[in-house]
């Protein structure tokens, strides 16, 4: 496998906790990328706590516990426990608003953040109430053409 087949994290949110890298297989629609490398903390031989904010993977969040296959290069098989955290992604590529200003506002609001590129930001919210706030914040910015965003989870916020 070449490095170009992996989505990588340069500055994971919980880098100080991480001691391992697992990988998550991506759907064919994400080609040319085949995997997202996820910084993790090893709990048991095949159990890991995710220590980064997913850039591409859906329904996985910072702090989730996953099972990975040691015999398959530690490819994630499933999530065994959800952390209760939520992931969003904001894209600034086609906007004229300075991404750094929104980054600072999200930081002040208590979000953890990771840049994938100068135009793509992964956003972590600590719980459902915080996720509702973040979703409203991002929705407001999107309505003003300052960014495009998506949620990285399929369940509704309540």
Residue pairs with C-beta under 8 A, 6 or more apart in sequence:
1 34
1 35
4 32
5 32
5 33
5 34
5 35
6 23
6 33
6 34
6 35
6 36
6 37
7 26
7 30
7 33
7 35
7 36
7 37
7 55
7 56
7 116
8 36
8 37
9 37
9 38
9 39
9 52
9 55
9 114
10 115
11 114
11 115
12 18
12 39
12 51
12 52
12 53
12 114
13 51
13 52
13 53
13 62
13 112
13 113
13 114
13 124
14 39
14 41
14 51
14 52
14 62
14 63
15 39
15 51
17 41
17 49
17 51
18 39
18 40
18 41
18 51
18 52
19 40
19 41
19 42
20 39
20 40
20 41
20 42
20 48
20 74
21 37
21 38
21 39
21 40
21 74
22 37
22 38
22 40
22 48
22 66
22 68
22 74
22 75
22 76
23 35
23 36
23 37
23 38
23 68
23 73
23 74
23 75
23 76
24 35
24 36
24 38
24 54
24 57
24 60
24 75
24 76
25 34
25 35
25 75
25 76
26 33
26 34
26 35
26 36
26 56
26 57
30 56
33 56
35 75
36 54
36 55
36 56
36 57
38 50
38 51
38 52
38 54
38 57
38 60
38 66
38 76
39 50
39 51
39 52
40 48
40 49
40 50
40 51
40 66
41 48
41 49
41 51
42 48
43 49
43 65
45 70
46 67
46 68
46 69
46 70
47 65
47 66
47 67
47 68
47 80
48 65
48 66
48 67
48 68
48 74
49 63
49 64
49 65
50 60
50 61
50 62
50 63
50 64
50 65
50 66
50 83
51 62
52 62
52 114
53 61
53 62
53 87
53 112
53 113
53 114
53 122
53 123
53 124
54 60
54 61
54 87
54 122
54 152
55 89
55 114
55 116
55 120
55 122
57 152
58 152
58 153
58 154
59 79
59 152
59 153
59 154
60 66
60 76
60 79
60 87
60 152
61 82
61 83
61 85
61 86
61 87
61 124
61 152
61 153
62 83
62 85
62 87
62 112
62 124
63 83
63 84
63 85
64 79
64 81
64 82
64 83
64 85
65 79
65 80
65 81
65 83
66 76
66 77
66 78
66 79
66 80
67 76
67 77
67 78
67 79
67 80
68 74
68 75
68 76
68 77
69 75
69 77
84 126
84 127
84 128
85 124
85 125
85 126
85 127
86 124
86 125
86 127
86 128
86 130
86 131
86 134
86 151
86 152
86 153
86 157
87 122
87 123
87 124
87 125
87 151
87 152
87 153
88 122
88 123
88 125
88 131
88 134
88 135
88 138
88 149
88 150
88 151
88 152
89 120
89 121
89 122
89 123
89 149
89 150
89 152
90 99
90 102
90 120
90 121
90 123
90 138
90 141
90 147
90 148
90 149
91 119
91 120
91 121
91 147
91 148
91 149
92 99
92 102
92 118
92 119
92 120
92 121
92 146
92 147
93 119
93 120
94 148
95 145
95 146
95 147
95 148
96 145
97 141
97 144
97 145
97 146
97 147
99 118
99 119
99 121
99 147
102 121
102 141
102 146
102 147
103 113
103 121
105 137
106 113
106 121
106 123
106 134
106 137
107 113
109 133
109 134
109 137
110 126
110 130
111 123
111 124
111 125
111 130
111 134
112 123
112 124
113 121
113 122
113 123
113 124
114 121
114 122
115 121
115 122
116 122
122 152
123 134
123 138
125 131
125 133
125 134
128 157
128 158
131 157
132 157
135 151
135 157
138 147
138 149
139 149
141 147
141 149
142 148
142 149
